[in-house]
């Protein structure tokens, strides 16, 4: 469901090292519930035009185990809404966001995000589209452009006719992280648990070569950097929310 304007991490199973990460899942799920409770209050922004199309639309993919909606990433979306001089609408990607059957969950996320994006472009062709995501949601946001074969999925990338309307992607803790890409931010020097193929990275490079992507991953994150510190994964917004908001605002034109 789209909201105009609406105001207002995730973990995934490690199929290669399950013993090390199983104990983290319950802890992370509880931590995410606590973080979600701190989500920002409703924002106040300019009313949308009579056409129903805001100038900018945010499509937000939540992290694993978070309740339906935008999850903790809502606080970033709210900051963008409050800071922009334009009308901004929001919508959450509707998908399971589960740890069990992760490949199916992530595939549904990519499929539904692509459908939401395609519908937004069809209904509001002049609108600037922005994708936001955290952990599994970060993987979803990137796989809209790259396809999701890295987690065993078979969802192909959205068409370039649709992706050309996306002006920015900002995400945190993406398990598909590959080091050395121009959009890689943070301190990570190790690939993620489900790192992307060279073909996927080429698709992202073709899309993001003009600086449309900002992806934060820090060293020792268990999911995007194959590390051991769950706290790193859960606290990206503490460190990078302002930077992410500034990035998106620069791409939408304030």
Buried (B, 14 or more C-beta within 10 A) or exposed (E): EBBBBBBBBBBBBBEEEEEEBEEBBEEBBEBBBEBBEEBBEEBEBBEBEEEEBBBBBBBBBBBBBBEEBBBBBBBBBBBBBBBBEBBBBBBBBBBBBBBEEBBBBBBBBBBBBBEBBBEBBEEBEEBBBBBBBBBBBBBBBBBBBBBBBBBEBEBBBBEEEBBEBBBBBBBBBBBBBBEEBEBBBBEBEBBBBBBBBEEBBEBBBEBBEEEBBBBBBBBBBBBBBBBEBBEBBBBBBEBBBEEBBBBBBEBBEE
